[in-house]
Amino acid sequence: MLLSKKSVETLIDLVEIKLSCIEIFDTQDTRTVKQLDQCRRELYELSGKAPQAEIIPLAGHAVA
């Protein structure tokens, strides 16, 4: 499946928004952040660009 450059950029934006909003409360949240970060790296590889900055999720009450 081929994606246009614009579609990849849109997906990167969506993943980065999700990463910036997520609060880590349990191990499932930690797994989600890791999966989203991997997705972000793969999308940047597809776009041929380097990530602009690391996204740090909001800290919750407990980090697993």
HUFEN-V43673 format. One line per field, one symbol per residue. ss: DSSP state (h for helix, s for strand, l for the rest). psi: psi as a letter, one per 20 degrees, with the letter a starting at -180 (. if undefined). burial: b if it has 16 or more other ideal C-beta (glycine too) atoms within 10 Angstrom, else e. Layout:
ss->???
psi->???
burial->???
//
This chain:
ss->llllhhhhhhhhhhhhhhhhhlssllhhhhhhhhhhhhhhhhhhhhhllllllllllsslllll
psi->ppqrghgghghgggghgghiippohahgggggggghggggghhhghijqqqhqppoqppahpp.
burial->eeeeeeebbebbeebbebbeebebeeeebbebbeebbebbeebbeeeeeeeeeebebeeeeeee
//
